[in-house]
Amino acid sequence: MPMLPDPAHMDIIDKACISAFEAEEPVGVFSLCENIMDDPKLPMHCPYHHYLIPAVLLTAASRISGETEEMLQKRLKTARSAPERCRGLLRTVRLLWRRCGRGNFCLRLAGINVAFQNRLGGRE
């Protein structure tokens, strides 16, 4: 049985993204990723990484475009639920799950797709 993302881990990511969004000075995408991954409550190898990437990208895009925090929270919620809503992505996740972390493949790439589809208003 594959390990599924822990909602508590995803809450940590959401809080960090909202905090970065509200900060006076812009926070770079890589810095935000590193700050989140440095959190001692987040395990090194865990499926939360599949949500981390779209969350950080959506945060940066929302800040740059001048969106409201409410809109960012809506986008994060959509990205968070994308695997449950999207049969195609879910099927891909099931097929490739065993490859995650091995063979230079990670499902974070699917997360990038989720972020771009979310920003473009399309379906994942």
Secondary structure, DSSP 8 states (H G I E B T S, - for coil): ------HHHHHHHHHHHHHHHH-SS---HHHHHHHHHT-TTS-SS-TTHHHHHHHHHHHHHHHHHT--HHHHHHHHHHHHHHHHH-HHHHHHHHHHGGGTTSTT--THHHHHHHHHHHHHT---
